[in-house]
Amino acid sequence: MSASAKQPTNYGALGTLITVFFFWGFIAAGNSVFIPFCKNYFHLDQFQSQLIDFSFYLAYYIGALFLFAYGAFGGHDLVGKWGYKKSIIYGLLFSAVGAAIMIVAVEANVFAWMLAGLFVVALGFSLQQTAAQPFAISLGDPSTGDSRVNLGGGINSFGTTIGPLVVAFALFGTAAAITDDKIRSLSLEKVVLLYAGVGLLFVGAAALFGFSKKVPAGINKEKTEKATKALTSLIVITVLLMAMFIPVFSSYNSNEALTIENLNAQIAAATESAAAADTQQIDQLVQQRNDLRMPLEQSRMYWLFGALAVVVLGLLYSNASATKNPEGWGAMKYPQLVLGMLGIFVYVGVEVAIGSNLGELLKQKDFGGYQASQVAPFISMFWGSLMIGRWTGSINAFDFSDTRKQLLTFLVPLIAFGVILGVNTLAQYDVRPLVGYVVCVGVQILVFFLSKNKPARTLLLFSLFGVAAMLVGILTEGKVAIFAFLAGGLACSIMWPSIFALSVAGLGKYTTQGSAFLIMMILGGAIIPPIQGKLADIIGIHQSFIVCALCFAYLALFAFLVKGILKRQGIDYDSTSAASAH
């Protein structure tokens, strides 16, 4: 493909689209207040607070499953029928309804309604993302589609980075760390105003999209075959997943679980008591608790592994059946899509798992023994690492000269790193322990140069970077290990667009159907992190990061396999991208 044959980028439509990516990130910042507020306001235990994330990720799965079911029965893809533009607008308005439900839930003091509101917000996100990802790819040359998705992701990460500052100022009048005392003293009226503002932002973004004449409708009226076999397979997978989740959740209400909670309370009371100079009683209580907890945690982990097996084996079986007889399987007959579904599943899983478990790791003596109030800048740097990579990955979305692209590939990561340090400084955190992390950013810059803007090669190198980072973290301690685990964010940064672009390549009329399948696999965020958490209870938090190393290993395998799969279909994705870069 010559440079003159490239499809020009619709920058006007792209600019409007990435504002929606920004709102996703900015609004997500409210969760830093939302979850601890719910724990305090609704008097939740640890398991009940976990239902917040579970409801969010489950909604993505259910929403995307519904979109596919509509097409499987009706023969028309719903997003294609509405068009990308209207689908995003409807999704934003749906999320606005969810924000309204959350306000009612706070006023009525009903946690179940709060979960319902969050579920509806995430259903709207599911529709928005199902449309937005292929929409971004379609707004220019296919070879730079992943760069446009990276641009959206970079803007999304920027919204996530500055969002906590804005929310903190709005609720507390300061950008300082949000402590438990501040959460407890937070007035109900301010929380209501926060989610009223969130709802208005959804409506405002919908209006911006709706009135923009630069954004094409993106309608696709081409009929798709009725993929009833694929729908049946997904329904069976869903039923089996519910069967696996029920024992996990019901075990929290068992007599053993209640006894463990009681022992935890006794241990906490004994530890705080000045009279507990003799630690023998505490040691006995801890041993008694551990003896009860170990078999219970093992049982939960087995059921979670069962859920993982249901997803992996179910999808592989579906693709094997579709290969023999493609009729009725729709997009699932494409191996790049099915392997990419597993790729999105483990990518979201590893990203959430690292972020969720870093705090506990940093509390350990061998990793600094940080207090809860000292952990925040490290967590911020992990999520900020996604921004670093996405800003860099988006450079190729613009028609810069090769020399300027190379210069920006070196400068942009360092600028983004400085922005993250600056934001944390404004939030009154001590960022001095993080300055040395610039070495990891330097390694990422090298990987970017080696990847040469080739999607499959980029995914392979960044996956291997992730594997190496996790192994270094597991085999070391202290600052080296901390930086290695933080570097998992640098490895994850460009994976979503790379996996997405490679998975939908060559799908044609099945593109939006395939997009819905990929969005479903955000479910990985509800399965893989609990697996690591349960494994941590058995082998320790440090060694539990082997789960993350295995996730990165699969992503490397996918990157290796998908290039050959696409070549057999007459698609040389890397060659196309390489040509377009010159």
C-alpha positions as CSV (number, residue, x, y, z in Angstrom):
1,M,0.0,0.0,0.0
2,S,1.5,3.3,-1.0
3,A,1.2,6.4,1.1
4,S,-1.0,8.1,-1.6
5,A,-3.5,5.2,-1.4
6,K,-4.1,5.7,2.3
7,Q,-7.6,6.5,3.5
8,P,-7.5,10.1,5.0
9,T,-8.4,10.4,8.7
10,N,-11.6,12.3,9.5
11,Y,-10.0,14.4,12.2
12,G,-13.2,16.4,12.9
13,A,-15.2,13.2,13.8
14,L,-12.2,11.8,15.6
15,G,-12.0,14.9,17.8
16,T,-15.6,14.6,18.8
17,L,-15.3,10.9,19.4
18,I,-12.3,11.2,21.8
19,T,-14.3,13.6,24.0
20,V,-16.5,10.6,24.9
21,F,-13.3,8.7,25.8
22,F,-12.4,11.6,28.0
23,F,-15.7,11.5,29.8
24,W,-15.4,7.7,30.5
25,G,-12.1,8.3,32.2
26,F,-13.2,11.5,34.0
27,I,-16.4,10.0,35.3
28,A,-14.6,6.8,36.5
29,A,-12.7,9.0,38.9
30,G,-15.8,9.2,41.0
31,N,-15.3,5.6,42.0
32,S,-12.4,6.6,44.2
33,V,-15.1,8.3,46.4
34,F,-18.0,6.1,45.5
35,I,-16.7,2.7,46.8
36,P,-15.5,3.9,50.2
37,F,-18.5,6.1,50.5
38,C,-20.8,3.1,50.0
39,K,-18.9,1.0,52.5
40,N,-19.4,3.7,55.1
41,Y,-22.9,5.0,54.2
42,F,-24.5,1.5,53.7
43,H,-22.4,-0.2,56.4
44,L,-21.0,-2.8,54.1
45,D,-18.7,-5.7,54.8
46,Q,-15.8,-6.5,52.5
47,F,-17.7,-9.0,50.3
48,Q,-20.6,-6.6,49.9
49,S,-18.2,-3.9,48.7
50,Q,-16.9,-6.3,46.1
51,L,-20.4,-6.5,44.6
52,I,-19.7,-3.0,43.2
53,D,-17.0,-4.1,40.8
54,F,-18.8,-7.3,40.1
55,S,-22.0,-5.5,39.0
56,F,-20.0,-3.1,36.8
57,Y,-18.1,-5.9,34.9
58,L,-21.1,-8.1,34.7
59,A,-23.1,-5.3,33.0
60,Y,-20.5,-5.1,30.2
61,Y,-21.0,-8.8,29.6
62,I,-24.8,-8.8,29.8
63,G,-25.1,-5.6,27.6
64,A,-22.8,-7.0,24.9
65,L,-24.6,-10.4,25.0
66,F,-28.0,-8.6,24.5
67,L,-26.6,-6.7,21.5
68,F,-25.5,-10.0,19.9
69,A,-28.7,-11.8,20.8
70,Y,-30.7,-9.1,18.9
71,G,-28.6,-9.6,15.8
72,A,-28.6,-13.4,16.1
73,F,-32.4,-13.5,16.1
74,G,-33.2,-10.5,13.9
75,G,-30.5,-10.8,11.3
76,H,-29.6,-7.2,11.7
77,D,-26.8,-5.9,14.0
78,L,-28.4,-3.3,16.3
79,V,-25.3,-1.0,16.4
80,G,-25.1,-1.3,12.6
81,K,-28.8,-0.5,12.3
82,W,-28.7,2.5,14.6
83,G,-25.2,3.6,13.3
84,Y,-22.2,4.2,15.4
85,K,-23.2,7.8,16.1
86,K,-26.7,7.1,17.5
87,S,-25.5,4.0,19.4
88,I,-23.0,6.2,21.3
89,I,-25.7,8.8,22.0
90,Y,-28.2,6.2,23.2
91,G,-25.5,4.7,25.4
92,L,-24.7,8.0,27.0
93,L,-28.4,8.7,27.7
94,F,-28.7,5.2,29.2
95,S,-25.8,5.9,31.5
96,A,-27.5,9.2,32.5
97,V,-30.5,7.2,33.6
98,G,-28.2,5.0,35.7
99,A,-26.7,8.1,37.4
100,A,-30.3,9.2,38.3
101,I,-31.0,5.8,39.8
102,M,-27.8,6.1,41.9
103,I,-29.0,9.5,43.3
104,V,-32.4,7.9,44.3
105,A,-30.5,5.0,45.9
106,V,-28.4,7.4,48.1
107,E,-31.5,9.4,49.1
108,A,-33.5,6.2,49.9
109,N,-30.5,4.5,51.6
110,V,-30.9,1.3,49.5
111,F,-27.7,-0.4,48.5
112,A,-29.4,-2.7,46.0
113,W,-30.7,0.3,44.1
114,M,-27.1,1.7,44.0
115,L,-25.9,-1.5,42.4
116,A,-28.8,-1.3,40.0
117,G,-27.8,2.2,39.1
118,L,-24.2,1.3,38.6
119,F,-25.3,-1.7,36.5
120,V,-27.3,0.6,34.2
121,V,-24.4,3.1,33.9
122,A,-22.2,0.2,32.8
123,L,-24.8,-1.1,30.4
124,G,-24.6,2.3,28.7
125,F,-20.8,2.1,28.7
126,S,-21.1,-1.4,27.0
127,L,-23.2,0.1,24.2
128,Q,-20.9,3.1,23.8
129,Q,-17.7,1.0,23.7
130,T,-19.2,-1.6,21.3
131,A,-19.8,1.3,18.9
132,A,-16.8,3.5,19.7
133,Q,-13.9,1.0,19.1
134,P,-14.8,0.0,15.5
135,F,-15.9,3.6,14.9
136,A,-12.5,4.9,15.7
137,I,-10.9,2.3,13.4
138,S,-13.3,3.3,10.6
139,L,-12.4,7.0,10.7
140,G,-9.3,6.6,8.7
141,D,-6.9,4.1,7.1
142,P,-7.3,0.6,8.7
143,S,-3.5,0.3,9.1
144,T,-3.6,3.2,11.7
145,G,-6.8,2.2,13.3
146,D,-5.1,0.9,16.5
147,S,-3.3,4.3,16.8
148,R,-6.7,6.1,16.8
149,V,-8.0,3.8,19.5
150,N,-4.8,4.5,21.4
151,L,-5.4,8.2,21.0
152,G,-8.9,7.7,22.6
153,G,-7.4,5.6,25.3
154,G,-4.7,8.2,26.0
155,I,-7.4,10.9,26.4
156,N,-9.4,8.5,28.5
157,S,-6.4,8.0,30.8
158,F,-5.8,11.7,31.0
159,G,-9.4,12.1,32.2
160,T,-8.8,9.4,34.8
161,T,-5.6,11.2,35.9
162,I,-7.1,14.6,36.4
163,G,-10.5,13.4,37.5
164,P,-9.6,12.6,41.1
165,L,-8.2,16.1,41.5
166,V,-11.4,17.7,40.3
167,V,-13.6,15.4,42.3
168,A,-11.5,16.0,45.4
169,F,-11.8,19.8,45.0
170,A,-15.5,19.6,44.3
171,L,-16.3,17.5,47.4
172,F,-13.6,18.4,49.9
173,G,-12.2,21.7,48.7
174,T,-8.7,20.2,48.5
175,A,-6.7,17.9,46.3
176,A,-5.2,16.1,49.2
177,A,-5.6,12.3,49.7
178,I,-9.1,11.2,50.6
179,T,-9.0,9.6,54.0
180,D,-11.5,7.5,55.8
181,D,-12.3,10.4,58.2
182,K,-13.1,12.6,55.2
183,I,-15.3,10.0,53.7
184,R,-17.2,9.6,57.0
185,S,-17.7,13.4,57.2
186,L,-18.8,13.8,53.6
187,S,-22.3,15.3,53.4
188,L,-25.0,13.5,51.5
189,E,-25.9,16.6,49.5
190,K,-22.4,16.7,48.0
191,V,-22.6,13.1,46.8
192,V,-26.0,13.7,45.3
193,L,-24.6,16.8,43.5
194,L,-21.7,14.7,42.3
195,Y,-23.9,12.2,40.5
196,A,-26.2,14.9,39.3
197,G,-23.2,16.4,37.7
198,V,-22.2,13.0,36.3
199,G,-25.6,12.6,34.8
200,L,-25.5,16.1,33.2
201,L,-22.0,15.3,31.8
202,F,-23.5,12.2,30.1
203,V,-26.3,14.3,28.6
204,G,-23.9,17.0,27.6
205,A,-21.7,14.5,25.8
206,A,-24.7,13.0,24.0
207,A,-25.7,16.5,22.9
208,L,-22.2,17.3,21.7
209,F,-22.2,14.1,19.6
210,G,-25.7,14.6,18.4
211,F,-25.3,18.1,17.1
212,S,-21.9,17.6,15.6
213,K,-22.2,17.6,11.8
214,K,-18.6,16.3,11.5
215,V,-19.5,12.9,12.9
216,P,-20.9,10.5,10.2
217,A,-23.9,8.3,11.0
218,G,-21.8,5.1,10.6
219,I,-24.9,3.1,9.6
220,N,-24.4,-0.5,8.3
221,K,-27.6,-2.0,6.9
222,E,-25.9,-5.1,5.6
223,K,-27.7,-8.2,6.9
224,T,-25.8,-10.7,9.1
225,E,-26.6,-14.4,9.2
226,K,-28.6,-15.6,12.2
227,A,-25.9,-16.8,14.5
228,T,-28.1,-19.0,16.6
229,K,-25.4,-21.5,17.4
230,A,-23.1,-18.9,18.7
231,L,-25.9,-17.5,20.8
232,T,-26.7,-20.9,22.2
233,S,-23.0,-21.4,23.1
234,L,-22.8,-18.0,24.9
235,I,-26.0,-18.8,26.8
236,V,-24.6,-22.1,27.9
237,I,-21.4,-20.4,29.0
238,T,-23.4,-17.8,30.9
239,V,-25.4,-20.4,32.7
240,L,-22.3,-22.4,33.7
241,L,-20.6,-19.2,34.9
242,M,-23.6,-18.4,37.2
243,A,-23.3,-22.0,38.4
244,M,-19.7,-21.4,39.3
245,F,-20.3,-18.0,40.9
246,I,-23.1,-19.2,43.2
247,P,-20.9,-21.3,45.5
248,V,-18.3,-18.5,45.6
249,F,-20.9,-16.0,46.9
250,S,-22.9,-18.4,49.1
251,S,-19.7,-19.4,50.9
252,Y,-19.5,-15.9,52.3
253,N,-22.7,-16.6,54.3
254,S,-21.5,-20.0,55.6
255,N,-21.0,-20.7,59.3
256,E,-17.2,-20.8,58.7
257,A,-17.2,-17.4,57.0
258,L,-19.2,-15.8,59.9
259,T,-16.8,-17.4,62.4
260,I,-13.8,-16.0,60.5
261,E,-15.4,-12.5,60.6
262,N,-15.9,-12.9,64.3
263,L,-12.3,-14.0,64.8
264,N,-11.1,-11.0,62.8
265,A,-13.0,-8.7,65.1
266,Q,-11.5,-10.3,68.1
267,I,-7.9,-10.1,66.7
268,A,-8.4,-6.4,65.9
269,A,-9.8,-5.7,69.4
270,A,-7.0,-7.6,71.1
271,T,-4.3,-5.9,68.9
272,E,-5.6,-2.4,69.8
273,S,-5.9,-3.2,73.5
274,A,-3.1,-1.9,75.7
275,A,-3.7,-4.9,78.0
276,A,-2.7,-7.3,75.2
277,A,1.0,-7.3,76.1
278,D,1.1,-11.1,75.9
279,T,0.8,-11.9,72.1
280,Q,0.0,-15.6,72.8
281,Q,-3.7,-15.0,72.7
282,I,-3.5,-13.1,69.5
283,D,-1.4,-15.8,67.9
284,Q,-3.9,-18.4,69.0
285,L,-6.7,-16.4,67.4
286,V,-4.8,-15.9,64.2
287,Q,-4.0,-19.7,64.0
288,Q,-7.6,-20.6,64.6
289,R,-8.8,-18.1,61.9
290,N,-6.2,-19.4,59.4
291,D,-7.2,-23.0,60.0
292,L,-10.8,-22.2,59.2
293,R,-10.0,-19.8,56.3
294,M,-7.6,-22.0,54.3
295,P,-10.1,-24.7,53.1
296,L,-12.8,-22.1,52.5
297,E,-10.4,-20.0,50.4
298,Q,-9.3,-23.0,48.5
299,S,-12.9,-24.0,47.8
300,R,-13.6,-20.5,46.4
301,M,-10.5,-20.5,44.3
302,Y,-11.5,-23.9,42.7
303,W,-14.9,-22.5,41.7
304,L,-13.2,-19.4,40.3
305,F,-10.8,-21.6,38.3
306,G,-13.9,-23.5,37.1
307,A,-15.4,-20.2,35.8
308,L,-12.1,-19.5,34.0
309,A,-12.2,-23.0,32.4
310,V,-15.8,-22.4,31.3
311,V,-14.8,-19.3,29.4
312,V,-11.7,-20.7,27.8
313,L,-13.0,-24.1,26.9
314,G,-16.4,-22.8,25.9
315,L,-14.9,-20.3,23.4
316,L,-12.3,-22.8,22.0
317,Y,-15.0,-25.5,21.5
318,S,-17.3,-22.9,19.8
319,N,-14.5,-22.0,17.3
320,A,-13.7,-25.6,16.7
321,S,-17.3,-26.4,15.9
322,A,-17.6,-23.3,13.7
323,T,-14.5,-24.3,11.7
324,K,-16.2,-27.6,10.8
325,N,-19.5,-26.1,10.0
326,P,-19.6,-22.2,9.9
327,E,-23.3,-21.9,9.4
328,G,-25.0,-20.3,12.4
329,W,-21.8,-19.3,14.1
330,G,-21.4,-15.7,12.8
331,A,-18.2,-14.0,13.7
332,M,-17.2,-17.0,15.9
333,K,-16.0,-18.8,12.8
334,Y,-13.0,-16.5,12.7
335,P,-10.2,-17.8,14.9
336,Q,-8.6,-14.4,15.2
337,L,-11.7,-13.1,16.9
338,V,-12.1,-16.1,19.3
339,L,-8.5,-16.0,20.3
340,G,-8.8,-12.2,20.6
341,M,-11.8,-12.6,22.9
342,L,-9.6,-14.6,25.2
343,G,-7.0,-11.9,24.8
344,I,-9.3,-9.1,25.9
345,F,-10.4,-11.4,28.8
346,V,-6.9,-11.9,30.2
347,Y,-5.8,-8.3,29.3
348,V,-8.6,-6.7,31.4
349,G,-8.0,-9.3,34.0
350,V,-4.3,-8.7,34.4
351,E,-4.8,-4.9,34.3
352,V,-7.3,-4.9,37.1
353,A,-5.5,-7.7,39.0
354,I,-2.2,-5.7,39.2
355,G,-4.0,-2.5,40.2
356,S,-6.1,-4.2,42.8
357,N,-3.3,-6.2,44.5
358,L,-0.5,-3.5,44.5
359,G,-1.8,-1.9,47.6
360,E,-1.7,-5.0,49.6
361,L,1.8,-5.8,48.3
362,L,3.1,-2.4,49.3
363,K,2.0,-3.0,52.9
364,Q,4.4,-5.9,53.3
365,K,7.6,-5.3,55.1
366,D,9.8,-6.5,52.2
367,F,8.1,-3.9,49.9
368,G,8.4,-0.8,52.1
369,G,5.7,-1.5,54.7
370,Y,3.8,1.5,53.5
371,Q,0.7,2.8,55.3
372,A,-2.6,3.0,53.4
373,S,-2.2,6.8,53.0
374,Q,1.3,6.3,51.4
375,V,0.1,3.8,48.7
376,A,-1.9,6.2,46.6
377,P,0.9,7.6,44.5
378,F,2.1,4.1,43.5
379,I,-1.4,3.1,42.4
380,S,-1.6,6.4,40.6
381,M,1.7,5.7,38.8
382,F,0.4,2.2,37.7
383,W,-2.7,3.6,36.1
384,G,-0.8,6.6,34.8
385,S,1.6,4.1,33.1
386,L,-1.4,3.3,30.9
387,M,-1.6,7.0,29.9
388,I,2.2,7.1,29.1
389,G,1.9,4.2,26.6
390,R,-1.4,5.3,25.1
391,W,-0.1,8.9,24.5
392,T,2.9,7.4,22.8
393,G,0.9,4.9,20.8
394,S,-1.4,7.6,19.5
395,I,1.4,9.4,17.7
396,N,0.9,7.5,14.5
397,A,-2.8,8.7,14.3
398,F,-1.4,12.0,13.0
399,D,0.4,12.7,9.7
400,F,3.7,13.6,11.1
401,S,7.0,13.0,9.2
402,D,9.0,10.0,10.2
403,T,11.7,12.2,11.9
404,R,9.1,14.0,14.0
405,K,7.4,10.7,14.9
406,Q,10.7,9.3,16.2
407,L,11.3,12.4,18.2
408,L,7.8,12.4,19.7
409,T,8.2,8.7,20.5
410,F,11.1,9.7,22.8
411,L,9.6,12.9,24.2
412,V,5.9,12.1,24.8
413,P,6.5,9.3,27.3
414,L,8.8,11.5,29.4
415,I,6.2,14.4,29.2
416,A,3.4,12.0,30.3
417,F,5.6,10.8,33.1
418,G,6.2,14.4,34.2
419,V,2.4,15.0,34.1
420,I,1.7,12.1,36.5
421,L,4.4,13.3,38.9
422,G,2.9,16.8,38.7
423,V,-0.6,15.7,39.4
424,N,0.5,13.7,42.4
425,T,2.5,16.7,43.6
426,L,-0.6,18.8,43.4
427,A,-2.4,16.2,45.4
428,Q,0.2,16.7,48.1
429,Y,1.9,13.2,47.8
430,D,5.6,12.5,48.1
431,V,6.7,11.5,44.6
432,R,10.4,11.1,45.4
433,P,10.2,7.3,45.6
434,L,8.8,7.3,42.1
435,V,11.4,9.4,40.3
436,G,13.6,6.3,39.5
437,Y,10.7,4.7,37.6
438,V,11.8,6.8,34.7
439,V,14.2,3.9,33.9
440,C,11.1,1.6,33.2
441,V,9.7,4.4,31.0
442,G,13.0,4.3,29.1
443,V,12.6,0.6,28.6
444,Q,9.1,1.1,27.2
445,I,10.5,3.8,24.8
446,L,13.0,1.2,23.5
447,V,10.2,-1.3,23.0
448,F,8.2,1.2,21.1
449,F,11.1,1.8,18.7
450,L,11.6,-2.0,18.2
451,S,7.8,-2.5,17.5
452,K,8.0,-0.3,14.4
453,N,4.3,0.5,14.5
454,K,3.3,-3.1,13.5
455,P,0.3,-4.2,15.5
456,A,1.1,-7.9,15.9
457,R,4.8,-7.2,16.6
458,T,3.8,-4.4,19.0
459,L,1.5,-6.7,21.0
460,L,4.2,-9.5,21.0
461,L,7.0,-7.2,22.3
462,F,4.8,-5.5,24.9
463,S,3.5,-8.9,26.1
464,L,7.0,-10.2,26.5
465,F,7.8,-6.9,28.3
466,G,5.0,-7.8,30.7
467,V,6.1,-11.3,31.3
468,A,9.7,-10.1,32.0
469,A,8.4,-7.4,34.4
470,M,6.3,-9.9,36.4
471,L,9.1,-12.4,36.6
472,V,11.5,-9.7,37.8
473,G,9.0,-8.6,40.4
474,I,8.4,-12.1,41.6
475,L,12.1,-12.9,41.9
476,T,13.1,-9.7,43.6
477,E,12.0,-7.5,46.5
478,G,12.0,-3.9,47.5
479,K,12.0,-1.0,45.0
480,V,13.1,-3.2,42.1
481,A,10.1,-5.4,42.5
482,I,7.8,-2.5,43.0
483,F,8.9,-0.8,39.8
484,A,8.7,-4.1,37.9
485,F,5.1,-4.6,39.0
486,L,4.3,-1.0,38.2
487,A,5.8,-1.6,34.7
488,G,2.9,-4.0,34.1
489,G,0.9,-0.8,33.4
490,L,3.4,0.2,30.7
491,A,3.0,-3.2,29.2
492,C,-0.8,-3.1,29.3
493,S,-1.0,0.4,27.9
494,I,-1.3,-0.3,24.2
495,M,-2.8,-3.8,24.4
496,W,-6.5,-3.0,24.1
497,P,-6.3,-1.3,20.6
498,S,-3.8,-3.9,19.3
499,I,-5.9,-6.8,20.4
500,F,-9.0,-5.1,19.2
501,A,-7.7,-4.2,15.7
502,L,-6.1,-7.6,15.1
503,S,-9.3,-9.5,16.3
504,V,-11.7,-7.6,14.0
505,A,-9.4,-7.6,11.0
506,G,-11.0,-9.3,8.0
507,L,-14.5,-9.7,9.7
508,G,-16.3,-7.5,7.2
509,K,-20.0,-7.4,7.9
510,Y,-19.3,-9.2,11.2
511,T,-17.2,-6.3,12.6
512,T,-19.7,-4.9,15.0
513,Q,-20.8,-8.3,16.1
514,G,-17.2,-9.2,16.8
515,S,-16.9,-5.9,18.7
516,A,-19.8,-6.9,20.9
517,F,-18.1,-10.3,21.5
518,L,-14.9,-8.5,22.5
519,I,-16.7,-6.1,24.9
520,M,-18.3,-9.1,26.6
521,M,-14.8,-10.3,27.5
522,I,-14.3,-7.4,29.9
523,L,-15.8,-10.0,32.1
524,G,-12.2,-11.0,32.7
525,G,-12.0,-8.2,35.3
526,A,-14.5,-10.0,37.4
527,I,-12.8,-13.4,37.3
528,I,-9.0,-13.1,37.1
529,P,-8.5,-10.6,40.0
530,P,-10.4,-12.7,42.5
531,I,-8.3,-15.7,41.4
532,Q,-5.1,-13.9,42.2
533,G,-6.7,-12.7,45.5
534,K,-7.6,-16.2,46.5
535,L,-4.2,-17.5,45.5
536,A,-2.6,-14.8,47.6
537,D,-4.4,-16.1,50.6
538,I,-2.7,-19.5,50.0
539,I,0.8,-18.8,48.7
540,G,1.2,-15.1,49.6
541,I,0.6,-11.8,47.8
542,H,4.1,-11.6,46.3
543,Q,4.1,-15.0,44.6
544,S,0.4,-14.6,43.5
545,F,1.6,-12.3,40.7
546,I,2.5,-15.5,38.8
547,V,-1.2,-15.2,37.6
548,C,-0.3,-11.9,35.9
549,A,2.8,-13.4,34.3
550,L,0.7,-16.2,32.8
551,C,-1.8,-13.7,31.4
552,F,1.0,-11.8,29.7
553,A,2.3,-15.1,28.3
554,Y,-1.1,-15.9,26.7
555,L,-1.1,-12.4,25.1
556,A,2.3,-13.1,23.6
557,L,1.0,-16.4,22.3
558,F,-2.0,-14.7,20.7
559,A,0.3,-12.1,19.1
560,F,2.4,-14.9,17.6
561,L,-0.5,-16.9,16.3
562,V,-2.7,-14.2,15.0
563,K,-0.2,-13.0,12.4
564,G,-0.2,-16.4,10.8
565,I,-4.0,-16.7,11.0
566,L,-4.5,-13.4,9.2
567,K,-1.9,-14.2,6.6
568,R,-3.8,-17.4,5.7
569,Q,-6.8,-15.2,5.1
570,G,-4.8,-12.9,2.8
571,I,-4.3,-10.2,5.4
572,D,-0.7,-9.2,6.1
573,Y,-1.5,-6.7,8.9
574,D,2.1,-5.9,9.8
575,S,3.2,-5.3,6.3
576,T,0.2,-2.9,5.8
577,S,1.1,-1.0,8.9
578,A,4.7,-0.8,8.1
579,A,4.0,0.5,4.6
580,S,1.7,3.2,5.9
581,A,4.3,4.4,8.4
582,H,6.7,5.5,5.7
